[in-house]
Amino acid sequence: MDIKQLRYFIAIAEEKNITAAANRLHMSQPPLSIVLKQLEDELGVKLIERNGKSMELTDKGHILYQRARQVVNSFEEIKNEIEDTEEGKKGALNIGINTLSVSGFPEMLQSFHQNYPLVLIKIVQNDSIYLAEMVKKRAIEIAFVRLPLEHQDLTYHPLINEPFIFVSKNELETISLEEVSRMPLIIPSTEGLGIYNTILEAFARQKLQLTKIAECSDMHVLMELVRAGMGVTIVPKSVFDVYGGKTLYGAPITNGNMNSSLGVIWLEHHFVSTPAKNFVKLVGEYYKHLSQ
């Protein structure tokens, strides 16, 4: 059993189809089938149950898959650490960004690319919980997330703490949470995610019943719904700065006591590449400059 065989088995386990796994690995199907049989013969167990063209892992297959991912990820980590030379001028930057977006993120990436043009950048956008799991699996190296978030086994470095603001088609100087409670509210998240709970808890503290008409985690779509007059929303200030445009208005919530903390996470007690360190430093300097 070697690293190459483990990579092949991971592809089979995740694709659940030999043809799809072969396409993913850019190889023909027969050698992949041979590798699977070699693994089963070497271990003396059945790893895959076939159901027509689809495949499912056996209990032994699940164990091998989990261990294989750990071994391959550790191998990649060692390889990256050894090859991480020239002050991070080469290599890859695999990052995740929260669905609620980050103000100035395109500018930061552009600045990084200008300084390190040979670094390949991979960006994944999703909710904070999903990104945290991707970091733990080492599918991405660092992620920009918003609290609250359970970050066990992760190192969290705070960047900014900002208030939520009210967003609508009408210009207002300020608004109270009680006034917002009587309006059709589109929540910028979905049930089970941190931002969703933050908003509901703010209304609960004031013993107010909000008038929820929709949930939407896509910020572009959310702002278009507000722009169309479907309802109003509450978002962190930087999100409004990115998506608000000229036809929507943001107003402070006088008694909301709602804040969103943005930070970066990486896997605790694990190697962090120089490109990732360089980007985190750049982001930190960007937000430090904004606060001055």
Number of C-alpha atoms within 10 A of each C-alpha: 10 9 12 11 16 21 17 21 25 20 21 26 21 14 18 19 17 23 18 15 22 20 13 13 15 9 12 13 15 11 12 21 16 11 17 20 15 14 18 16 12 10 12 9 12 16 25 21 13 13 8 7 9 12 18 18 19 15 12 14 19 15 12 18 22 11 14 20 17 14 15 17 15 15 13 13 17 13 11 17 14 9 13 18 13 9 11 20 16 17 20 19 22 20 24 27 21 19 21 26 23 18 16 14 14 10 11 15 15 12 14 18 15 10 12 18 13 13 16 13 15 11 11 16 16 18 24 25 19 15 26 28 14 19 22 20 14 20 15 21 24 29 27 26 28 25 19 17 14 11 17 11 14 19 15 19 14 16 17 15 14 13 17 23 24 23 25 23 18 13 12 13 9 12 17 14 18 18 11 21 15 13 15 17 22 22 23 23 23 15 11 9 17 19 27 17 14 16 21 16 14 16 18 12 10 12 10 17 13 19 14 17 13 17 16 16 19 15 20 14 13 23 26 14 17 20 20 11 13 16 22 23 25 24 23 23 22 19 20 23 13 16 18 21 11 7 11 17 18 24 19 18 21 12 12 21 12 19 18 20 15 21 18 21 24 25 23 15 9 13 14 17 22 21 23 19 14 18 21 20 11 16 19 18 13 16 14 12 9 9 8 5
